[in-house]
């Protein structure tokens, strides 16, 4: 069974790394302006630079390093972005996803086909032509959706301000906020260009460990793994640790945290270099099939119940400043779409077919909807929980995870949702 899991992990890792050239090697023991130190580790016989941010260790993905001078940031004038999209030399999938050409009055909405496409997308863009463009008539603007995935493309396009609005997993956003990202760090400009204005659905990732570990208290002095830089998951985990008198090393406690590419985190679990893991997608499924591993803590039991934003709705801050009326329409329609999805649920057939096509065509990984870890529809939520979002921010501040010390109000805006007509 162990060999089967390793084979699956390595195959997934190869898909994620397909076509990527090696990154510049890090200098062992150097310390940058952020106070983080970098060194080079060997995982699966391949050298991978790692960075310590406080006590959390980030294993950096091996990707091509780009010249920032060749990739301008959008003008940030409150108008739809005016730069070409960032296109890696080779995408993370088998087919590179090219974006259409949009005119200067078209707002670009990113929606990631991760677990599912944001259900609100169906009502705002698909059903009967969508509610958003109908609402924008008379404003001089229109909107278009973009379906895409892959950190080596999505993150650079966020760094450069290409997307005007987006539904993105919260872990992507906290990675972007921090400036301590794992890929294409050289293209990062500022982490506060996007403001959270809502959400799509709640959800989380459970803690999986060998069956010999039956209680969180046993993690005292041990280390857990998190897939990709996901500071929100670390904050969530720390909440659970606090309930048993523990905390992460970055928060002054005794429990270590390692973040890295899924395949390498999984290998460290199997090699007993770490003691538990927040595993998602096929990795979680494979571990659950192995009788040597089990779920130690469900995500709903981490301390916030089911109010854990998984996918959030964001807008560029300059657009919010110049067009608050348009952004308010977006927040309202995102709420209305959530209610439709909960009451009617007619998005399923169309959106599930779209995600199956996307993964089969672009990623070369055929998926059927019944194989996806679909979040329960009761977890659909248009509001990004104020309690959870503030706790994530406070935790990141306490641990020194921001390259730039942003204010909470620069990153999250709850006032727009408070004005929604319900």
VOKE-944223 format. One record per residue (C-alpha): x negated, y negated, z negated; residue in three letters. Coordinates in steps of 0.2 Angstrom, whole numbers, plus 5000, padded with zeros to 4 digits. Layout:
# VOKE-944223
XYZAla...
//
This chain:
# VOKE-944223
500050005000Unk498649884996Unk497849905013Unk499549875021Unk499749715011Unk497949655016Unk498349695034Unk499949585034Unk499049445025Unk497549445037Unk498749455052Unk499649305046Unk498049215042Unk497449245060Unk499049165067Unk498849015056Unk497048995062Unk497249045080Unk496148935091Unk495448825077Unk493648785077Unk492548785061Unk492648635050Unk491048545045Unk490248625030Unk490448535014Unk488948485004Unk488748594988Unk489048494972Unk489348324980Unk490548204972Unk491648084982Unk492547924979Unk494048014972Unk492948104958Unk493248274966Unk491848384969Unk491548494984Unk490648664986Unk490648814998Unk491448974993Unk491449145003Unk493149225005Unk493449375015Unk491649355021Unk491949185029Unk491349025021Unk492648905016Unk492348735008Unk493348704992Unk493648544982Unk493948524964Unk495248394960Unk495148384941Unk495248564936Unk496248624951Unk495248704965Unk495848684983Unk495148794997Unk495148695013Unk495748765029Unk494548795043Unk495048665056Unk494348555069Unk493648395063Unk494348245073Unk493648065075Unk494847945066Unk494347805078Unk495147905092Unk496847915083Unk497647745079Unk499047725066Unk500747665072Unk500947475070Unk502147485054Unk503147345060Unk504847425055Unk505147485073Unk505047665080Unk503247725081Unk502247665095Unk500847795096Unk500747955105Unk501048115095Unk499448195088Unk499148365097Unk497848485091Unk496848565104Unk497648725100Unk499248735090Unk499548855075Unk500748955086Unk500449045103Unk501348905112Unk500848715109Unk502448615105Unk502448455116Unk503648315111Unk504648225124Unk504348045128Unk505447925118Unk505847745122Unk505447605110Unk507147605102Unk507247785098Unk506947835080Unk506148005079Unk506748135066Unk505648285061Unk506548435055Unk505448585051Unk506148765055Unk505348835040Unk506548945030Unk507948875039Unk508248715048Unk508948575037Unk510848615039Unk511248425039Unk510248425056Unk511748515064Unk513048385059Unk511848235062Unk511248285079Unk512048445086Unk513948455083Unk514948355096Unk513448255100Unk513048215081Unk513648085069Unk512047985068Unk511947915086Unk513847875085Unk513447775069Unk512047685078Unk513047625092Unk513047435092Unk511347425083Unk510247435098Unk509447595092Unk509747785094Unk508947935086Unk508148105092Unk507748255083Unk506048345084Unk505848525078Unk504148575074Unk503048665062Unk501148695057Unk500148595045Unk498748555057Unk500048455067Unk501348395055Unk500148325042Unk499148225055Unk500748155062Unk501248095045Unk499548025041Unk499747915057Unk501547865055Unk502147955071Unk503848015063Unk505047885059Unk506147995048Unk505848175043Unk506548325033Unk505048405026Unk504648525011Unk504148434996Unk502448524995Unk502048445012Unk502448275005Unk501548284988Unk499948344998Unk500148195009Unk500348074994Unk498848144985Unk497548114999Unk496848284993Unk497548375008Unk496748535015Unk496748495034Unk496148355044Unk495748245029Unk494848125040Unk496448065048Unk497248025032Unk497547835030Unk498747805016Unk499947915006Unk501347795003Unk501947765021Unk503447875018Unk504847855005Unk505947994999Unk507747935001Unk508648104999Unk508548295001Unk509248435011Unk509248584999Unk508548644982Unk507548804980Unk505848864974Unk504549004974Unk504549124960Unk502949184950Unk502349354956Unk501049464946Unk500449634943Unk501749734932Unk500449734918Unk500849544916Unk502549534908Unk502549364899Unk501949194904Unk500949184887Unk499749314894Unk499149184906Unk498149094893Unk496349084899Unk496849154916Unk497149084934Unk498649084945Unk498649054964Unk499748924974Unk499948934993Unk499348775001Unk499048614991Unk500748604982Unk500648494968Unk502548504965Unk502348684962Unk500948654950Unk502048524940Unk503448654940Unk502348784933Unk501648674920Unk503448634914Unk503648824911Unk501948834902Unk502348694891Unk503848794885Unk502748924878Unk501348804871Unk500248814886Unk499748704900Unk498648694916Unk496848654914Unk497148494924Unk498348444911Unk497148484897Unk497648664894Unk496848834898Unk497748904913Unk496748884929Unk497548844946Unk496848894964Unk497648824979Unk497248884997Unk497748965013Unk499049105010Unk498049245016Unk496549195005Unk497549164990Unk498349334992Unk496649424994Unk496049344978Unk497649414969Unk497249584976Unk495449574972Unk495949524954Unk495149354955Unk496749274950Unk498149344939Unk499749284947Unk500349194962Unk501749084969Unk502049184985Unk503249134999Unk503949215015Unk503149375021Unk501849375006Unk503249374993Unk504149515002Unk502649625004Unk502249604985Unk504049644980Unk503949804990Unk502449854980Unk502849934964Unk501249864956Unk501949694957Unk503449604950Unk504349444948Unk503749364931Unk504749204932Unk506149154944Unk506048984951Unk507748944943Unk506948984926Unk505448864927Unk506348724917Unk507448634929Unk508748764933Unk509248754952Unk508848564953Unk507248584962Unk507148494978Unk506348604991Unk506648495007Unk506748315005Unk507248175017Unk506048035020Unk505847875030Unk504347765034Unk504247615021Unk504147485035Unk505747545043Unk506647545026Unk506047365023Unk506647305040Unk508247405043Unk508947445026Unk510747455034Unk510147595046Unk509247685033Unk510847675022Unk511847755037Unk510547895037Unk510747935019Unk512647925020Unk512748045035Unk511448165026Unk512648165012Unk514148195023Unk513248335032Unk512848415016Unk514748415011Unk515248485028Unk513948625027Unk514548675010Unk516448665014Unk516348735032Unk514748815035Unk514948805054Unk513048765056Unk512448935053Unk512749015071Unk511948875080Unk510548835068Unk510049015065Unk509949045083Unk508848895086Unk507648945072Unk507549125079Unk507149055096Unk505848935089Unk504849065080Unk504949195094Unk504449075108Unk503248955099Unk502449065085Unk502549235093Unk503349295077Unk505149355081Unk506249335066Unk508049385063Unk509149275051Unk509449425040Unk507549435037Unk507349255032Unk507349205014Unk508849095016Unk509248985001Unk510949004994Unk512148875001Unk512548824983Unk510848744983Unk511248624997Unk510948454989Unk510848284997Unk510048204982Unk508148234977Unk508348264958Unk507748104950Unk507248204934Unk506148324944Unk505448194956Unk504848084942Unk504148234932Unk503148284948Unk502448104950Unk502048094931Unk501148254931Unk500148204947Unk499648044939Unk499148124923Unk498048244932Unk497248114943Unk497948194959Unk498148024968Unk496747964979Unk497647794977Unk498647754962Unk500347724969Unk501847664959Unk503347784959Unk504447654967Unk503347664982Unk503647844985Unk505447874979Unk506947774982Unk508547824972Unk509547674975Unk510147714992Unk510947874986Unk511747784972Unk512647684986Unk513347834995Unk515247844997Unk515848014990Unk
//
